[in-house]
Amino acid sequence: MTDASRPLRILGVSGSLRARSFNTAALRAAGSMLPDGCAFEIAPIGDLPLYDQDLMDREGMPGPAARLRAQIAAADALILACPEYNYSVTAALKNAIDWASRGPDQPLNGKPVAILGASGGMIGTARAQYHLRQICVFVNMHPINKPEVMIGQAPTKFDADLTLTDEPTRKIVGDMVQALVAWTRRLSP
């Protein structure tokens, strides 16, 4: 639920753990393009243990998972940066979703979400994004339909500092964040 007197809170999650990740760079670019009245942060997921129900039964929700769940619960919407490993979603991103979807008061339920991804190949994470959309259905997140942001040939779209410099790509990422903000406001009571 949004309140017009506070910024719209957008949380980014990158499915890549690489220090010099094009996906994390694309996520930062998206955050920088959000309109006034939005606050943006990126949730770290590299410290999450592998999802293990026995661990949760024995010790409760691990601290990093509880932190991620709280960040998601506090956000009005998400932007997921979805790399593609072996034609699918990365283990890191799936693990984060698995932890966030467990337990009471699932923070992903009903959450508006935008998806983007970058790869060195031609089709820019298309297969992984379609798998992620299937996951969104099960956990009841509400992804925007368009524009789909699949950044192919990523090394040619970013400079040495991992700044997104390709103007057509910047435009579609900007259109995506505008669509997410509109979608989030539309879904809010």
Sequence and secondary structure as in RCSB ss.txt:
>XXXX:A:sequence
MTDASRPLRILGVSGSLRARSFNTAALRAAGSMLPDGCAFEIAPIGDLPLYDQDLMDREGMPGPAARLRAQIAAA
DALILACPEYNYSVTAALKNAIDWASRGPDQPLNGKPVAILGASGGMIGTARAQYHLRQICVFVNMHPINKPEVM
IGQAPTKFDADLTLTDEPTRKIVGDMVQALVAWTRRLSP
>XXXX:A:secstr
   TTS EEEEEEES   TT HHHHHHHHHHHT  TTEEEEEE  TT     HHHHHHH S HHHHHHHHHHHH 
SEEEEE   BTTB  HHHHHHHHHHTSSSS TTTT EEEEEEE SSSSTTHHHHHHHHHHHHHHT EE  S  EE
E SGGGTB TT  B  HHHHHHHHHHHHHHHHHHHHH  
